[in-house]
């Protein structure tokens, strides 16, 4: 038996499925109109989908930076990506809590499991970005110290 789904829910499900296929961040359950979801909950889920889309774009930008052929990484770009991901992580955490508050008792467990899995995968990505940022930032600082040390030794001779 197939339950009818609204046009909004179909678009939402298609967007989520696209992001699942493109980044493999988390499995997405189809949204069927069972009458239990409130309009507010649908709005919160839509906002969350938008935030997750922004996260996907930031992750894609990070992966592009990692794949650069010349090996040079602008630490400012990586820092901005890291800050953006951390901000989105906090916003998504709050949205997930609000969505759980709006759900019926039967839907809470699956929502929590799905949200926790997404949060875990996002945390893994944030740690990868942070690791790259720290390693490149260390190299830059080390290089500046070497140059400064060399110049200082050169000028004192």
Backbone as CSV, one residue per row, in Angstrom:
resi,resn,N_x,N_y,N_z,CA_x,CA_y,CA_z,C_x,C_y,C_z
1,UNK,0.840,-1.176,0.000,0.000,0.000,0.000,0.885,1.240,0.000
2,UNK,0.675,2.108,-0.930,1.453,3.330,-1.043,0.654,4.485,-0.460
3,UNK,1.281,5.211,0.444,0.630,6.369,1.031,0.846,7.577,0.131
4,UNK,-0.170,8.415,-0.020,0.026,9.609,-0.852,0.995,10.577,-0.168
5,UNK,1.861,11.187,-0.952,2.788,12.177,-0.399,2.553,13.503,-1.096
6,UNK,2.708,14.558,-0.340,2.483,15.884,-0.904,3.654,16.285,-1.798
7,UNK,3.436,17.313,-2.599,4.476,17.802,-3.502,5.689,18.293,-2.711
8,UNK,5.442,18.971,-1.601,6.529,19.465,-0.759,7.364,18.313,-0.224
9,UNK,6.698,17.281,0.293,7.421,16.150,0.855,8.193,15.405,-0.221
10,UNK,7.646,15.325,-1.422,8.350,14.649,-2.506,9.632,15.400,-2.850
11,UNK,9.539,16.734,-2.967,10.733,17.530,-3.252,11.755,17.385,-2.127
12,UNK,11.288,17.410,-0.891,12.181,17.269,0.256,12.900,15.929,0.198
13,UNK,12.152,14.874,-0.061,12.743,13.529,-0.124,13.746,13.436,-1.278
14,UNK,13.426,14.017,-2.430,14.351,13.974,-3.575,15.642,14.716,-3.257
15,UNK,15.532,15.879,-2.618,16.731,16.631,-2.240,17.591,15.816,-1.284
16,UNK,16.967,15.228,-0.282,17.711,14.458,0.695,18.368,13.244,0.048
17,UNK,17.659,12.595,-0.857,18.219,11.435,-1.540,19.412,11.848,-2.383
18,UNK,19.333,13.011,-3.051,20.448,13.511,-3.845,21.684,13.716,-2.974
19,UNK,21.486,14.343,-1.804,22.628,14.582,-0.924,23.186,13.274,-0.385
20,UNK,22.320,12.323,-0.134,22.777,11.016,0.326,23.662,10.369,-0.727
21,UNK,23.240,10.413,-1.979,24.012,9.797,-3.040,25.312,10.541,-3.308
22,UNK,25.293,11.868,-3.168,26.481,12.638,-3.501,27.546,12.601,-2.410
23,UNK,27.154,12.566,-1.140,28.155,12.649,-0.072,28.130,11.487,0.912
24,UNK,27.129,10.648,0.824,27.008,9.494,1.724,27.129,9.894,3.190
25,UNK,26.472,10.979,3.578,26.557,11.404,4.971,25.615,10.620,5.880
26,UNK,24.425,10.322,5.394,23.502,9.577,6.248,22.367,9.016,5.411
27,UNK,21.759,7.935,5.892,20.601,7.404,5.182,19.387,8.282,5.455
28,UNK,18.554,8.454,4.479,17.372,9.288,4.605,16.138,8.405,4.473
29,UNK,15.244,8.537,5.409,13.999,7.797,5.360,12.992,8.587,4.526
30,UNK,12.201,7.900,3.688,11.206,8.624,2.909,10.145,9.235,3.815
31,UNK,9.635,10.379,3.401,8.608,11.057,4.177,7.238,10.729,3.592
32,UNK,6.446,10.018,4.338,5.087,9.718,3.910,4.133,10.546,4.752
33,UNK,3.086,10.964,4.126,2.104,11.783,4.819,1.191,10.860,5.614
34,UNK,1.531,10.655,6.864,0.700,9.801,7.700,-0.179,10.617,8.630
35,UNK,-0.202,11.914,8.434,-1.057,12.772,9.229,-0.470,13.131,10.586
36,UNK,0.646,12.553,10.958,1.219,12.785,12.280,2.103,14.019,12.317
37,UNK,2.660,14.395,11.177,3.575,15.535,11.169,2.799,16.849,11.116
38,UNK,3.257,17.769,11.896,2.633,19.085,11.892,3.304,19.962,10.845
39,UNK,2.645,21.042,10.533,3.201,21.993,9.572,4.524,22.559,10.081
40,UNK,4.617,22.780,11.392,5.843,23.309,11.982,6.986,22.321,11.816
41,UNK,6.693,21.043,12.021,7.721,20.024,11.884,8.231,19.963,10.446
42,UNK,7.327,20.094,9.481,7.747,20.104,8.079,8.632,21.316,7.784
43,UNK,8.296,22.437,8.380,9.113,23.637,8.194,10.496,23.439,8.800
44,UNK,10.552,22.868,9.995,11.848,22.609,10.638,12.687,21.636,9.820
45,UNK,12.048,20.612,9.272,12.772,19.649,8.437,13.282,20.304,7.154
46,UNK,12.492,21.211,6.622,12.909,21.932,5.421,14.115,22.820,5.727
47,UNK,14.089,23.492,6.850,15.224,24.329,7.266,16.451,23.451,7.466
48,UNK,16.264,22.295,8.103,17.380,21.384,8.311,17.954,20.897,6.985
49,UNK,17.087,20.629,6.027,17.557,20.196,4.701,18.406,21.293,4.060
50,UNK,17.995,22.544,4.222,18.779,23.655,3.700,20.133,23.770,4.376
51,UNK,20.161,23.602,5.681,21.428,23.645,6.423,22.343,22.500,5.992
52,UNK,21.763,21.322,5.808,22.562,20.184,5.370,23.092,20.402,3.959
53,UNK,22.331,21.088,3.146,22.798,21.428,1.800,24.012,22.349,1.879
54,UNK,23.963,23.309,2.782,25.098,24.213,2.974,26.319,23.443,3.473
55,UNK,26.102,22.477,4.353,27.198,21.632,4.837,27.794,20.857,3.670
56,UNK,26.940,20.326,2.811,27.419,19.568,1.656,28.298,20.421,0.752
57,UNK,27.908,21.665,0.544,28.713,22.563,-0.289,30.063,22.859,0.359
58,UNK,30.077,23.067,1.669,31.342,23.310,2.362,32.257,22.089,2.281
59,UNK,31.686,20.911,2.444,32.483,19.689,2.352,33.026,19.510,0.947
60,UNK,32.211,19.820,-0.048,32.667,19.727,-1.438,33.820,20.700,-1.681
61,UNK,33.708,21.910,-1.153,34.784,22.895,-1.292,36.063,22.391,-0.622
62,UNK,35.930,21.780,0.546,37.087,21.220,1.246,37.722,20.095,0.425
63,UNK,36.913,19.225,-0.126,37.446,18.129,-0.935,38.141,18.649,-2.186
64,UNK,37.626,19.735,-2.759,38.289,20.352,-3.910,39.655,20.903,-3.507
65,UNK,39.729,21.507,-2.341,41.002,22.043,-1.854,42.002,20.908,-1.646
66,UNK,41.534,19.791,-1.099,42.412,18.639,-0.883,42.956,18.083,-2.199
67,UNK,42.175,18.166,-3.263,42.544,17.565,-4.542,43.395,18.475,-5.421
68,UNK,43.669,19.689,-4.969,44.462,20.606,-5.782,45.806,19.976,-6.128
69,UNK,46.193,20.126,-7.378,47.399,19.465,-7.877,48.691,20.089,-7.370
70,UNK,48.715,21.393,-7.202,49.968,22.046,-6.820,50.321,21.871,-5.346
71,UNK,49.419,21.344,-4.547,49.719,21.046,-3.160,49.678,22.243,-2.225
72,UNK,49.444,23.434,-2.750,49.365,24.595,-1.876,47.932,24.752,-1.386
73,UNK,47.822,24.992,-0.124,46.510,25.148,0.494,46.478,26.485,1.195
74,UNK,45.468,27.275,0.900,45.294,28.553,1.577,44.663,28.277,2.940
75,UNK,45.432,28.520,3.994,44.940,28.215,5.334,43.724,29.071,5.690
76,UNK,43.611,30.225,5.077,42.449,31.087,5.337,41.169,30.430,4.829
77,UNK,41.227,29.817,3.643,40.061,29.099,3.110,39.687,27.922,4.000
78,UNK,40.681,27.168,4.420,40.421,26.007,5.277,39.848,26.471,6.617
79,UNK,40.365,27.562,7.147,39.860,28.109,8.402,38.400,28.533,8.255
80,UNK,38.067,29.184,7.141,36.675,29.598,6.901,35.752,28.397,6.778
81,UNK,36.201,27.361,6.098,35.398,26.144,5.971,35.185,25.521,7.347
82,UNK,36.241,25.451,8.132,36.153,24.875,9.470,35.164,25.656,10.337
83,UNK,35.262,26.971,10.323,34.341,27.803,11.101,32.898,27.611,10.635
84,UNK,32.706,27.577,9.318,31.362,27.379,8.768,30.774,26.041,9.162
85,UNK,31.576,24.999,9.099,31.088,23.669,9.478,30.727,23.609,10.962
86,UNK,31.526,24.251,11.796,31.227,24.253,13.233,29.936,25.014,13.532
87,UNK,29.739,26.142,12.845,28.498,26.900,13.030,27.290,26.076,12.580
88,UNK,27.413,25.445,11.416,26.312,24.630,10.900,26.048,23.438,11.811
89,UNK,27.095,22.870,12.372,26.934,21.736,13.274,26.079,22.133,14.473
90,UNK,26.352,23.283,15.039,25.583,23.749,16.197,24.134,24.051,15.808
91,UNK,23.939,24.700,14.658,22.579,24.985,14.200,21.800,23.698,13.939
92,UNK,22.448,22.719,13.331,21.784,21.438,13.071,21.447,20.720,14.371
93,UNK,22.312,20.810,15.347,22.046,20.180,16.646,20.779,20.773,17.272
94,UNK,20.660,22.093,17.216,19.473,22.748,17.771,18.218,22.386,16.981
95,UNK,18.325,22.363,15.662,17.181,21.985,14.830,16.739,20.555,15.107
96,UNK,17.686,19.652,15.253,17.351,18.259,15.547,16.585,18.156,16.867
97,UNK,16.996,18.908,17.856,16.304,18.904,19.145,14.878,19.433,18.999
98,UNK,14.715,20.509,18.224,13.384,21.067,18.012,12.492,20.086,17.256
99,UNK,13.036,19.413,16.275,12.265,18.448,15.495,11.816,17.291,16.391
100,UNK,12.696,16.793,17.237,12.338,15.690,18.140,11.225,16.119,19.096
101,UNK,11.252,17.364,19.543,10.207,17.857,20.447,8.832,17.871,19.768
102,UNK,8.806,18.054,18.460,7.551,18.136,17.715,7.001,16.779,17.284
103,UNK,7.816,15.725,17.360,7.414,14.420,16.842,6.540,13.646,17.816
104,UNK,5.787,12.683,17.230,5.039,11.734,18.044,6.010,10.720,18.630
105,UNK,5.568,10.011,19.636,6.424,9.047,20.330,6.982,7.975,19.407
106,UNK,6.239,7.513,18.432,6.682,6.432,17.561,7.798,6.814,16.618
107,UNK,7.884,8.090,16.271,8.874,8.546,15.296,10.175,9.033,15.930
108,UNK,10.178,9.179,17.227,11.330,9.797,17.897,12.594,8.961,17.742
109,UNK,12.506,7.658,17.927,13.699,6.813,17.886,14.387,6.876,16.527
110,UNK,13.630,6.734,15.450,14.251,6.760,14.119,14.841,8.128,13.822
111,UNK,14.183,9.171,14.262,14.698,10.528,14.043,16.006,10.745,14.800
112,UNK,16.072,10.271,16.027,17.288,10.425,16.831,18.436,9.636,16.216
113,UNK,18.162,8.415,15.780,19.207,7.595,15.174,19.736,8.254,13.903
114,UNK,18.838,8.739,13.056,19.245,9.388,11.803,20.032,10.665,12.087
115,UNK,19.568,11.473,13.043,20.253,12.726,13.374,21.626,12.457,13.982
116,UNK,21.715,11.433,14.841,23.005,11.096,15.452,24.003,10.588,14.417
117,UNK,23.527,9.813,13.465,24.424,9.316,12.421,24.954,10.465,11.563
118,UNK,24.074,11.400,11.214,24.508,12.566,10.437,25.504,13.390,11.255
119,UNK,25.203,13.596,12.536,26.088,14.381,13.401,27.453,13.715,13.531
120,UNK,27.474,12.396,13.633,28.741,11.668,13.726,29.566,11.863,12.455
121,UNK,28.929,11.688,11.294,29.640,11.851,10.026,30.119,13.287,9.826
122,UNK,29.324,14.241,10.269,29.739,15.642,10.186,30.934,15.902,11.102
123,UNK,30.932,15.327,12.282,32.059,15.489,13.197,33.337,14.903,12.604
124,UNK,33.228,13.769,11.921,34.387,13.171,11.255,34.947,14.135,10.214
125,UNK,34.066,14.735,9.416,34.518,15.693,8.400,35.161,16.920,9.042
126,UNK,34.574,17.409,10.124,35.142,18.567,10.815,36.544,18.246,11.325
127,UNK,36.734,17.058,11.847,38.067,16.666,12.321,39.062,16.563,11.172
128,UNK,38.612,16.112,10.004,39.500,16.057,8.842,39.924,17.466,8.424
129,UNK,38.964,18.384,8.399,39.281,19.768,8.035,40.225,20.364,9.068
130,UNK,39.951,20.122,10.341,40.793,20.652,11.408,42.215,20.102,11.314
131,UNK,42.333,18.831,11.009,43.648,18.206,10.874,44.449,18.859,9.747
132,UNK,43.810,19.079,8.607,44.484,19.745,7.492,44.870,21.171,7.880
133,UNK,43.944,21.869,8.523,44.218,23.248,8.926,45.414,23.315,9.876
134,UNK,45.420,22.454,10.884,46.519,22.479,11.853,47.850,22.112,11.207
135,UNK,47.827,21.128,10.310,49.089,20.727,9.673,49.609,21.840,8.765
136,UNK,48.750,22.472,7.991,49.191,23.553,7.097,49.576,24.790,7.889
137,UNK,48.849,25.064,8.950,49.165,26.218,9.778,50.523,26.032,10.457
138,UNK,50.820,24.813,10.890,52.113,24.524,11.503,53.239,24.715,10.483
139,UNK,53.026,24.235,9.274,54.045,24.371,8.227,54.314,25.851,7.938
140,UNK,53.253,26.645,7.865,53.409,28.076,7.601,54.188,28.738,8.743
141,UNK,53.820,28.447,9.983,54.518,29.041,11.123,55.974,28.600,11.160
142,UNK,56.218,27.323,10.896,57.578,26.806,10.896,58.414,27.484,9.815
143,UNK,57.831,27.664,8.641,58.538,28.316,7.537,58.865,29.761,7.892
144,UNK,57.904,30.485,8.458,58.157,31.857,8.850,59.257,31.931,9.914
145,UNK,59.254,31.010,10.865,60.294,31.007,11.894,61.664,30.764,11.282
146,UNK,61.746,29.831,10.331,63.022,29.539,9.664,63.508,30.763,8.898
147,UNK,62.622,31.404,8.169,63.004,32.587,7.402,63.458,33.691,8.348
148,UNK,62.692,33.921,9.406,63.046,34.954,10.373,64.395,34.648,11.019
149,UNK,64.596,33.406,11.389,65.854,33.000,12.004,67.023,33.203,11.045
150,UNK,66.835,32.830,9.803,67.883,32.988,8.798,68.196,34.462,8.571
151,UNK,67.158,35.279,8.459,67.369,36.716,8.260,68.046,37.357,9.466
152,UNK,67.654,36.945,10.642,68.248,37.494,11.838,69.734,37.117,11.926
153,UNK,70.052,35.886,11.594,71.458,35.446,11.605,72.240,36.184,10.507
154,UNK,71.627,36.433,9.383,72.285,37.101,8.285,72.591,38.552,8.607
155,UNK,71.654,39.214,9.279,71.852,40.633,9.589,72.817,40.854,10.739
156,UNK,73.023,39.862,11.597,73.947,40.043,12.717,75.372,39.757,12.360
157,UNK,75.637,39.266,11.187,77.014,38.951,10.776,77.785,40.167,10.425
